[in-house]
Each structure stands twice: as structure tokens, then as C-alpha cells.
């Protein structure tokens, strides 16, 4: 079997060269890099195909043959592979309604036979496809700087646009692309590079040709959910059941990590029981949060407490701490590693001295929470809720919010990490 040397970049711009076989898939290359870079966990890694000059990025599907992808690149270009986390590759299997809003499901995929739209989507995903998608997108007109708003339809047979408003009559539909022969990319910095009307830009291009600016069909959505819906539908229509196989291979313990964090009641004589009722579980979480605050207040009131048991700079060694990155860079990092609920990082605040910011993803959006230092009883603490809950350092703040939501909309689940190759 022939082997070839490929160069892969980490997010710190350093690269590593690895020998891969001619038939090696993206999943196999990721596992090889996990071992050579001594990554602490095995899953949720991805190989990105990045075109820096054109601002294009796409996550290779786990089954794609890496050398075949590289063979389509122009020898003179700056295209590269990047190794990074991606928690969102298969998130549409876990939360389909978030990815396929009812307003974007085509009328031709009408909900009939008493089936709700949620049931329709889940049935389609199980069978290896997704509903037809429709909606307005801004499209960049070829060889011109102007953008035009056009109504598009995405079906298994291809991408179509309407030549007359939102009409879907066959005589008004024009075929834009055949799904078999294209790849879908997200576009980075699209306002600056292409004059896009919003940041939620993606593009399609023929998969077998080297990337040339004139071959790109650049499309811009109104918001992140709309863009994610379109790009997810492209992938599902193109690869179908293969994505479901990839999902099952990538996650042999399907949600084991989330299932292991359940609300428990230890008040009975027979030992602990899992709390099934969501209202009771929320109440238990609130009680645990209040008990934690009482314990912390008592602990901090004890005499001769040694405040130097661990250094206050302990956060600097944590994978979720990203130092002085800007708000925009933080959003970009989280976006690149997958917009899944609970993805987070902590960074230095650029506006408030000695403060930090917790950047957290929830419902495909990144929210930012200010972490403020405060003093009580001659000791320094950190708080996000005006002093109601106090933490001796950022590590304690993170550990608390991994099992208690507190003021956050969701617990902290996935640290946004940058791996150095």
C-alpha cells in the first residue's frame, strides 16, 4: 500500500507531517494525530480543509479519503489541512428541531397523515435523508460585487432557484447545482472578502476541481440557524445513510457522558434514585446550588484559612482558558469547533481590567458573561451573579457550572480547546 507524507496544521499555526496510506480516511488520520499529539480524549476531532486566501473552510466527512481530497488542490494555492475539535458534526441527529426550523421546511414536504413536523424530521433522518428546504438567500452575482436576494429550494435532486419570487412552479425553477458533484464550505470574513450583507455566509463549489474564485457560488443567510440548516441539509442529501454510519462509529457510547450526569436523590433509605421528573430535577439543582453557597460561606468564615492552597493563576494551565483573545476571536473559535450547547471558553476581558469573560454557546449563538473579582472578609473571589455565588478561582467556577447551571442557560459541557501539533 502506497504511503504519502501530508502536512497538517494545528490552531496555533504549527504543523506536523504524518505518513498516511493511500486509502486513509479523515477519521483514521484524526486518530493518528490524536496519538501523535498525545491528545487527552479520542473523540470529536476533525480534519478541516482550509483555503485561507478565499476564506473557505469545510470539515471533511469521516469517510472521505484524505489523499483524494488533497489531489483536487491547486499546486500553487495555500490550501491546507487543519486538525481541531468539532463537536457539531452530527448534532442534527441529536437535536433535529434546532437544525430544521418549521419555517424552512418546504411545502412539498408537507406534514400529512397526522404527523408533526418533529416526527417528520426524525423519520427522515432515520432513513438517511432530511426534509426539502426552502427560503430566501442573498447570492453574489458572478463577476460582480452586487448581491441579489433569491428564493432557493434544496431537494435530493439538487439546488434550485426561483426566477419569479418564491414560485415553485417547474417553469420558474432553475437548477443551480447537482449535489453529487459539490462540496459546501463556510466562508470566513465574508464581509471583507466578498462584501457579504451578513456574516452567515457559505459557498458551494464543484468537488473535483481546484478552487477558483470564479467557480464559487457564494450564498448568505440571515442568521446562524438558517445557514446551519442549509449546510446540514446539503450534507444529508449528498451522503445520506453514510452520515448515520459515521455518527454511530464516532460515538459508540451514544451520549454516555451526558447520561452519566443525572439528578439523584439520596434522601431515602434504599440508597440513591435517579430523578426522572424534570421539574423535580430542576428543584434538586437549585437546592444543591443553595447548599453549595452555604457550605462555601461557612468554609470561608473559618479562622486561619490558608488562601494559598492553590495559585490564583491556576486557570492559565486549563485548556478552556484562552488569555487575551477578543470577543470576535472567541466567537470564531467556538463556531469552528461546533455550535453545540455547553461549548465554552474563558478569556481576559478587554474592556474591564482584572475581569474575565465566560463565552458560552447556546442554541447556535455565543453568549458572553462577565466574571468580576470582588473582595469579602479580606479575601478575593470571582462572581458572575453580583456576589450571590463566590468562587475562589476560575477553576472552581468552571467545576461548579459543569454540574449546576446557576445563572447560565445550560451547564458547561465542552471546553473549547486549541491543540498544538
C-alpha positions, -999 to 999 in steps of 0.1 A, spaced: 0 0 0 14 34 -10 20 60 17 24 97 13 35 125 36 9 151 44 12 183 64 -15 191 90 -17 224 109 -29 229 145 -48 260 155 -16 276 168 -3 277 131 24 250 139 23 220 116 31 183 118 39 159 89 24 124 90 26 94 67 -8 83 56 -18 54 34 -35 60 0 -69 49 13 -67 66 48 -100 83 57 -103 116 77 -114 96 107 -83 74 106 -60 104 101 -76 121 131 -70 90 153 -33 90 141 -30 127 151 -47 121 184 -20 96 192 10 115 179 -1 148 195 -10 130 228 -45 144 230 -63 136 262 -95 124 245 -102 103 214 -134 117 200 -149 149 184 -117 157 164 -119 168 128 -98 175 98 -106 208 81 -99 217 45 -89 254 47 -84 279 18 -71 310 37 -70 334 8 -106 327 -3 -118 324 33 -132 289 28 -134 261 54 -151 227 55 -149 198 78 -140 166 59 -166 138 64 -152 110 85 -153 86 55 -136 108 29 -102 96 17 -77 123 26 -53 119 -3 -82 121 -28 -92 154 -13 -57 167 -15 -54 156 -51 -80 182 -61 -60 211 -48 -41 236 -69 -3 231 -65 1 269 -64 -26 275 -38 -23 279 0 -49 252 8 -41 232 40 -55 206 64 -62 218 100 -67 195 130 -91 207 156 -121 199 177 -155 197 162 -184 188 185 -212 196 160 -205 172 131 -236 151 140 -255 174 162 -285 174 139 -291 138 148 -293 147 185 -314 180 182 -331 179 148 -357 206 156 -330 231 163 -314 225 129 -345 223 108 -370 250 118 -405 245 106 -405 277 86 -377 264 64 -393 230 56 -406 230 20 -444 229 14 -438 198 -7 -426 180 24 -460 188 40 -468 173 72 -495 148 63 -511 117 78 -513 134 112 -475 135 116 -460 165 134 -430 183 117 -408 169 146 -419 134 137 -414 140 100 -378 153 105 -369 124 129 -383 98 104 -364 113 75 -331 115 95 -335 78 105 -339 69 69 -308 88 59 -322 120 44 -338 152 55 -368 174 45 -367 196 15 -355 231 25 -367 264 11 -361 301 18 -345 334 7 -307 337 4 -285 365 -8 -264 353 -37 -233 371 -50 -237 377 -87 -208 362 -107 -180 386 -117 -199 415 -100 -197 429 -65 -235 431 -61 -257 407 -41 -292 397 -50 -320 382 -28 -333 349 -44 -356 322 -33 -340 288 -32 -351 252 -29 -329 223 -18 -340 188 -28 -324 154 -32 -321 161 -69 -302 194 -65 -303 231 -56 -329 252 -75 -337 289 -75 -369 305 -85 -369 330 -114 -402 345 -101 -403 355 -64 -409 324 -43 -428 305 -70 -420 268 -72 -438 260 -104 -415 239 -126 -414 266 -153 -400 291 -128 -373 268 -113 -338 269 -125 -312 242 -115 -282 258 -98 -262 227 -88 -262 189 -87 -255 177 -51 -233 148 -62 -206 170 -75 -202 197 -50 -188 205 -15 -203 230 9 -179 254 27 -184 281 54 -170 314 44 -148 333 70 -145 371 70 -171 372 42 -180 409 46 -144 420 40 -135 394 13 -168 394 -7 -188 424 6 -214 400 20 -245 416 36 -241 394 68 -216 371 84 -236 339 79 -221 330 45 -214 297 29 -205 286 -6 -208 256 -29 -182 245 -54 -175 215 -77 -157 189 -56 -134 176 -83 -118 209 -95 -91 230 -79 -107 260 -61 -110 290 -83 -128 322 -73 -149 322 -105 -163 287 -97 -177 296 -63 -214 301 -57 -214 323 -26 -247 325 -6 -255 344 25 -282 337 51 -299 360 75 -287 342 107 -267 313 120 -296 289 123 -306 295 87 -270 289 75 -266 258 96 -299 244 83 -288 249 46 -253 234 52 -266 204 72 -292 197 45 -265 197 18 -245 172 37 -275 149 44 -288 150 9 -253 143 -5 -242 115 18 -275 101 33 -271 70 54 -233 72 53 -235 101 78 -256 80 101 -230 52 100 -202 78 107 -222 91 136 -226 57 152 -189 49 146 -178 82 161 -200 78 192 -201 41 203 -214 51 237 -241 74 223 -245 102 248 -229 82 276 -211 112 290 -243 133 292 -263 104 306 -238 99 334 -247 133 348 -282 128 361 -301 143 390 -301 119 420 -320 118 453 -301 102 483 -327 111 509 -343 76 511 -331 45 530 -326 24 499 -297 44 485 -298 69 456 -325 71 429 -324 88 396 -349 118 394 -369 113 363 -393 142 367 -377 173 350 -394 198 375 -381 178 405 -347 176 388 -346 214 385 -357 219 421 -329 195 432 -304 215 412 -315 248 428 -313 232 463 -278 219 455 -267 253 444 -280 269 476 -264 242 497 -231 248 479 -233 286 486 -240 279 523 -210 254 525 -188 279 508 -198 308 531 -191 286 562 -158 274 548 -147 310 541 -156 322 576 -133 296 593 -103 311 610 -67 307 597 -79 297 563 -49 294 541 -58 312 509 -27 300 491 -36 263 489 -35 267 451 -22 295 429 -47 321 418 -33 318 383 -43 281 381 -67 290 352 -37 297 329 -29 260 327 -65 250 318 -74 240 282 -105 262 283 -86 294 291 -77 315 260 -60 346 275 -64 378 256 -84 367 226 -110 392 215 -148 387 216 -148 382 179 -120 356 180 -137 338 209 -169 335 188 -149 324 158 -131 296 179 -165 283 192 -180 285 158 -151 265 143 -153 238 170 -190 234 166 -220 254 178 -233 229 204 -250 238 237 -225 240 265 -193 247 244 -173 273 264 -141 292 270 -129 318 294 -108 348 283 -94 380 297 -119 409 295 -107 436 270 -129 463 285 -127 457 322 -93 454 339 -88 422 361 -121 408 349 -127 377 328 -154 367 303 -171 333 300 -181 328 264 -208 301 261 -227 286 232 -264 281 235 -290 275 207 -264 282 179 -255 315 195 -225 326 216 -233 344 248 -208 363 270 -209 366 308 -186 389 327 -167 373 356 -160 401 382 -134 399 410 -147 410 444 -135 411 480 -152 397 511 -136 393 545 -103 403 532 -103 376 505 -106 378 468 -133 360 449 -149 358 415 -186 361 408 -210 362 378 -242 370 398 -233 401 418 -218 383 447 -246 357 453 -222 329 444 -185 333 451 -156 313 437 -120 313 450 -107 309 414 -119 303 378 -113 265 381 -138 263 409 -162 285 389 -160 261 359 -163 229 381 -194 243 398 -211 252 364 -203 218 349 -230 203 373 -251 234 381 -264 259 356 -265 287 381 -274 319 361 -264 302 328 -289 288 303 -270 254 302 -243 236 321 -207 239 308 -200 207 288 -174 211 261 -142 231 267 -131 249 235 -95 238 233 -66 246 209 -44 216 202 -7 222 195 8 198 169 
